Amino acid sequence: MRILAIDPGTRIIGFCILEGDERAQEFIDGGALKVKKETSSKGLVKLFGEVLKLILKYSPQLLVVESPFYGKNVKTLIRLGEAKGVITLAATLMGIDVEEITPAEVKMALTGHGNAKKDQVAYMVRQILDTPPDLSFDATDAAAIGITYLQRRFCLNKSHSFQ
């Protein structure tokens, strides 16, 4: 299965293309999309176009996106929600299913605790995948989202087989 995993942000959006299943994942590509500080609508239009380019280039079967978490800054939470909405819309219009993962679930799956730091998550991603050494934290966060989804999918399939 080929997936596009995205870590939405207000100015930098991490992405990773993974191919594999619950047992093994292969890193295809990853990086960061930068949205300049333009008016919100112009930045969202640019983000929409960039996500469409990734979908057209890599033909993922699924998009996995990190769901925004509640923070103290409501304005930031709103902007993250807008970015997630644009990302979801781009995938849906292209006929691609969308799944969500929470930040705590990603950190727990890769490091064993829900309050892990970015460098701890990046370290674990590099242990699992053969990534370029200079891959940004935004991209390793996206890779972690993809890995977590595949692990969760395996766990869900396992639990259904016992019934």
C-alpha positions as CSV (number, residue, x, y, z in Angstrom):
1,M,0.0,0.0,0.0
2,R,1.3,3.5,-0.8
3,I,0.3,6.2,1.6
4,L,0.8,10.0,1.7
5,A,1.3,11.0,5.3
6,I,1.0,14.7,6.2
7,D,1.8,16.7,9.4
8,P,-0.1,19.9,8.9
9,G,1.3,23.2,10.1
10,T,0.5,26.8,9.8
11,R,3.5,27.7,7.7
12,I,5.4,24.4,7.2
13,I,3.6,21.1,6.3
14,G,5.6,17.9,6.5
15,F,4.9,15.1,4.1
16,C,6.1,11.6,3.6
17,I,5.4,8.9,1.0
18,L,5.6,5.4,2.3
19,E,5.0,2.1,0.7
20,G,4.5,-1.1,2.7
21,D,2.3,-2.8,5.2
22,E,2.3,-3.4,9.0
23,R,5.5,-5.5,8.8
24,A,7.7,-3.3,6.7
25,Q,7.7,0.2,5.3
26,E,9.8,1.7,2.6
27,F,10.6,5.5,2.5
28,I,9.8,6.8,-1.0
29,D,10.1,10.6,-0.5
30,G,9.5,13.2,2.1
31,G,10.0,16.9,2.8
32,A,8.3,20.1,3.8
33,L,5.9,22.3,1.9
34,K,6.4,25.9,2.9
35,V,3.5,28.3,2.8
36,K,4.6,31.9,2.8
37,K,3.0,34.3,5.2
38,E,0.4,35.5,2.7
39,T,-3.2,36.1,3.4
40,S,-4.8,33.0,4.8
41,S,-6.8,32.3,1.6
42,K,-3.7,32.5,-0.7
43,G,-1.7,30.2,1.5
44,L,-4.5,27.7,1.6
45,V,-4.9,27.8,-2.2
46,K,-1.1,27.2,-2.5
47,L,-1.3,24.3,0.0
48,F,-4.2,22.7,-2.0
49,G,-2.1,22.9,-5.1
50,E,0.9,21.4,-3.5
51,V,-1.0,18.5,-2.1
52,L,-2.6,17.8,-5.5
53,K,0.9,17.8,-7.0
54,L,2.0,15.2,-4.5
55,I,-1.1,13.0,-5.2
56,L,-0.6,13.2,-8.9
57,K,3.1,12.5,-8.7
58,Y,3.0,9.5,-6.3
59,S,-0.6,8.1,-6.7
60,P,-1.1,7.2,-3.0
61,Q,-4.0,4.9,-2.1
62,L,-4.5,6.6,1.2
63,L,-3.8,9.9,2.9
64,V,-3.1,9.9,6.6
65,V,-3.1,13.3,8.4
66,E,-2.3,14.2,11.9
67,S,-5.4,15.7,13.6
68,P,-4.9,19.1,15.3
69,F,-4.6,19.0,19.0
70,Y,-6.0,21.4,21.5
71,G,-3.5,24.1,22.4
72,K,-3.6,27.4,24.3
73,N,-3.6,29.5,21.1
74,V,-7.0,29.3,19.5
75,K,-5.9,31.2,16.4
76,T,-3.3,28.6,15.7
77,L,-5.8,25.8,16.2
78,I,-8.1,27.4,13.7
79,R,-5.3,27.8,11.1
80,L,-4.3,24.1,11.6
81,G,-7.9,23.1,11.1
82,E,-8.1,25.1,7.9
83,A,-4.9,23.5,6.6
84,K,-6.2,20.0,7.5
85,G,-9.5,20.8,5.8
86,V,-7.7,21.8,2.6
87,I,-5.5,18.7,2.7
88,T,-8.5,16.5,3.2
89,L,-10.5,18.2,0.4
90,A,-7.6,17.7,-2.1
91,A,-7.4,14.0,-1.3
92,T,-11.2,13.5,-1.3
93,L,-11.6,15.2,-4.7
94,M,-9.0,12.9,-6.1
95,G,-10.9,9.8,-4.8
96,I,-8.4,9.1,-2.0
97,D,-9.6,8.0,1.5
98,V,-8.4,10.0,4.5
99,E,-7.5,8.7,7.9
100,E,-6.5,10.6,11.0
101,I,-3.9,10.0,13.7
102,T,-3.6,12.0,16.9
103,P,-0.2,13.4,17.9
104,A,-0.2,11.5,21.2
105,E,-0.9,8.2,19.3
106,V,2.1,8.8,17.0
107,K,4.4,9.6,19.9
108,M,3.2,6.6,21.9
109,A,3.5,4.2,19.0
110,L,7.1,5.2,18.1
111,T,8.6,6.1,21.5
112,G,6.4,4.5,24.1
113,H,5.3,7.7,25.7
114,G,2.9,10.4,24.5
115,N,5.1,13.4,25.4
116,A,8.1,12.6,23.2
117,K,10.1,15.4,21.7
118,K,10.6,15.8,17.9
119,D,14.2,14.5,18.0
120,Q,13.1,11.3,19.8
121,V,10.4,10.7,17.1
122,A,12.9,11.5,14.3
123,Y,15.4,9.0,15.9
124,M,12.8,6.2,15.9
125,V,11.7,7.0,12.3
126,R,15.4,6.7,11.2
127,Q,15.6,3.3,13.0
128,I,12.6,2.0,11.1
129,L,13.1,3.6,7.7
130,D,16.1,4.3,5.5
131,T,15.6,8.1,5.3
132,P,18.1,10.7,4.1
133,P,20.1,12.0,7.1
134,D,19.1,15.6,6.5
135,L,15.3,14.9,6.5
136,S,13.6,17.7,8.4
137,F,11.6,17.2,11.6
138,D,8.5,18.1,9.7
139,A,9.1,15.2,7.3
140,T,10.1,12.8,10.0
141,D,6.9,13.7,11.9
142,A,4.9,12.9,8.7
143,A,6.8,9.6,8.4
144,A,5.9,8.8,12.0
145,I,2.2,9.4,11.2
146,G,2.4,6.9,8.3
147,I,4.2,4.3,10.3
148,T,1.7,4.6,13.1
149,Y,-1.2,4.3,10.8
150,L,0.2,1.1,9.3
151,Q,0.9,-0.3,12.8
152,R,-2.6,0.6,14.0
153,R,-4.2,-1.0,10.9
154,F,-2.4,-4.2,11.8
155,C,-3.6,-4.1,15.4
156,L,-7.2,-3.4,14.3
157,N,-7.0,-6.3,11.8
158,K,-5.6,-8.6,14.5
159,S,-8.3,-7.8,17.0
160,H,-11.0,-8.5,14.4
161,S,-9.5,-11.9,13.6
162,F,-10.1,-13.0,17.2
163,Q,-13.8,-12.5,17.1
